[in-house]
């Protein structure tokens, strides 16, 4: 399987996809209690530009460990929902050793938004590479980041955004849209356009 975990999965061999909801056809489902489990990505996953339903929500945030194991998740479209990204809302979680390529979110009207997460709270994010991705938000409140939109009391280390485009109205950053508390170390943004309209 594309992911190894201590929780059961519904797995569709033709598409190595995982999701917290049934809405993604032909995918794996992470049961509700799996949001606090440990996951390790075993293979690269190409989502073939499918629309992605974020893992975790404000009512049920992801609180587990996601170890990307140096593998790549590529080619997915962000859903136009509040708290959108690969992860919607993550709290007291760990996300590490992950590469994301070719993810995109165009004309996003909801907020906050990031390629990896809409919101991070008391979470550790380490060794994440974001390559050739794009976000275009039209929400007047902005809050858009290459990694994550809204971040609180989170440790961010070794994050690298390259060859990407991040745009919106306000509160926009190559790595983070807004942040309070926590710490940021060893991050870079290269060959990337970051643009705010107000």
C-alpha positions in Angstrom: 0.0 0.0 0.0 1.0 3.6 -0.4 0.7 4.2 3.4 1.6 2.0 6.3 -0.3 2.5 9.6 -1.6 0.8 12.6 -5.2 1.5 11.5 -7.2 -0.3 8.8 -7.6 1.1 5.4 -10.1 0.7 2.5 -7.6 0.5 -0.3 -8.2 0.8 -4.1 -5.2 -0.7 -5.8 -5.7 1.2 -9.0 -5.3 4.6 -7.2 -3.0 4.9 -4.3 -5.0 7.6 -2.6 -5.9 8.2 1.0 -8.7 10.3 2.4 -10.6 11.0 5.6 -13.9 11.0 3.8 -15.8 8.8 1.4 -16.2 11.6 -1.1 -13.0 10.8 -2.9 -13.9 7.9 -5.3 -11.5 5.1 -5.5 -9.4 6.1 -2.5 -8.3 4.9 0.9 -10.3 6.0 3.9 -8.7 6.9 7.2 -11.2 6.0 9.9 -12.1 8.8 12.4 -9.9 7.3 15.1 -7.0 7.2 12.5 -6.7 11.0 12.8 -4.6 10.3 16.0 -2.5 7.5 14.5 1.0 7.4 13.0 1.3 7.1 9.2 4.4 6.5 7.0 4.3 7.0 3.3 5.9 4.0 1.6 5.7 5.1 -2.0 5.3 8.2 -4.2 1.7 9.0 -4.9 0.4 10.7 -8.1 -3.2 12.0 -7.6 -3.6 12.8 -11.3 -5.0 16.3 -10.6 -7.9 14.9 -8.5 -9.6 17.4 -6.2 -8.4 16.7 -2.7 -10.5 16.5 0.4 -8.3 17.8 3.3 -7.3 15.5 6.1 -8.7 16.8 9.4 -11.2 19.6 10.0 -11.8 22.2 12.7 -14.2 19.7 14.5 -11.8 16.7 14.0 -8.3 18.0 13.5 -5.4 15.6 12.5 -3.5 14.9 15.8 -1.3 12.1 14.6 2.2 11.7 13.0 2.6 11.8 9.3 6.0 10.7 8.2 6.5 11.3 4.5 9.6 9.2 4.5 11.2 11.4 1.8 8.4 10.4 -0.7 6.4 12.7 -3.0 2.7 13.4 -3.2 2.1 15.1 -6.5 -0.6 16.6 -8.7 -3.6 17.3 -6.6 -6.1 20.2 -6.6 -7.0 22.0 -3.3 -10.7 21.9 -2.5 -12.4 25.3 -2.2 -13.3 24.8 1.5 -12.4 26.6 4.7 -9.1 25.3 6.1 -7.8 23.8 2.9 -4.6 22.0 2.1 -3.3 18.5 2.1 -4.3 18.8 5.8 -7.2 21.0 6.6 -6.6 21.5 10.3 -3.8 19.9 12.3 -3.3 20.2 16.1 -0.6 18.7 18.3 0.6 16.8 15.3 3.8 16.0 13.5 4.3 16.3 9.8 7.7 15.5 8.4 10.0 14.4 5.6 7.5 15.1 2.8 7.8 16.4 -0.7 4.8 17.9 -2.5 4.9 18.7 -6.2 2.4 20.1 -8.7 -0.4 20.9 -6.2 -2.7 23.8 -7.1 -5.6 25.8 -5.8 -7.1 28.4 -8.2 -9.7 31.0 -7.3 -9.9 29.8 -3.7 -12.6 31.8 -2.0 -12.2 30.2 1.5 -9.6 30.8 4.1 -7.0 29.9 5.5 -5.2 28.0 2.8 -1.8 26.4 2.4 -0.3 23.6 0.2 0.4 21.5 3.3 -2.2 22.8 5.7 -4.9 25.4 6.1 -4.2 25.7 9.9 -1.5 24.4 12.2 -1.8 24.6 16.0 0.9 23.3 18.4 2.3 21.2 15.7 5.8 20.3 14.5 6.6 20.5 10.8 10.1 19.4 9.7 11.8 18.7 6.4 9.1 19.5 3.9 9.8 20.5 0.2 7.1 22.3 -1.9 7.9 22.4 -5.5 6.1 23.8 -8.6 2.9 24.5 -6.7 0.4 27.3 -7.0 -2.3 29.0 -4.9 -4.5 31.9 -6.0 -6.9 33.1 -3.2 -9.6 35.7 -3.7 -10.8 35.8 -0.1 -10.7 39.4 1.3 -9.2 38.1 4.6 -6.3 36.4 2.8 -4.3 34.2 5.1 -2.4 32.2 2.5 1.0 30.5 2.8 3.1 28.1 0.7 3.2 25.7 3.7 0.3 26.8 5.8 -2.2 29.7 6.0 -2.7 30.2 9.8 -0.2 29.0 12.3 -0.1 29.1 16.1 2.5 27.8 18.6 4.0 25.6 15.9 7.7 24.6 15.3 8.6 25.0 11.7 12.0 23.7 10.5 13.7 22.9 7.2 10.9 24.0 4.9 11.7 24.9 1.3 9.4 26.4 -1.3 10.6 26.4 -4.9 9.3 27.3 -8.3 5.8 28.1 -7.0 3.2 30.9 -7.1 1.3 32.2 -4.1 -1.2 35.0 -4.5 -4.1 36.5 -2.6 -5.3 39.7 -1.0 -3.5 40.1 2.3 -1.6 38.1 4.9 0.4 36.2 2.4 3.8 34.5 2.8 6.0 32.2 0.9 6.0 29.8 3.8 3.3 31.0 6.2 0.3 33.4 5.9 0.2 34.3 9.6 2.0 33.0 12.6 1.8 33.5 16.4 4.2 31.9 18.8 6.3 28.8 18.0 9.5 29.2 16.0 10.8 29.1 12.4 14.2 27.9 11.4 16.1 27.0 8.2 13.4 27.9 5.7 13.8 29.2 2.2 11.6 30.5 -0.7 13.3 30.4 -4.1 12.2 31.1 -7.7 8.7 31.7 -6.3 6.2 34.6 -6.8 4.4 35.9 -3.7 1.8 38.5 -4.5 -0.8 40.4 -2.5 -3.4 42.7 -4.1 -4.0 44.9 -1.1 
